[in-house]
Amino acid sequence: FFPPGFFFCKKKKKKKKKKKKKKKKKKKKKKNKKKKKK
């Protein structure tokens, strides 16, 4: 038997990792735009 609290913790950890990856991709796109303007 797995309690609902255990399932919730795993889902929250996966969501936090996905958000960090999205932030890194946005920073790379901003750097590319600055190079094109120069």
C-alpha positions, 0 to 999 in steps of 0.5 A: 500500500502506498500513501497519497503523501508519497505520490504527491512528493514525487510529483512535486520533485519532478515539476521543480526539475522541469521548471529549472530546465525551462529557465535555462533554455529561456536564458540561452534564447536571450543571449542569441537575440543579443548576438543577432542585434550586434 
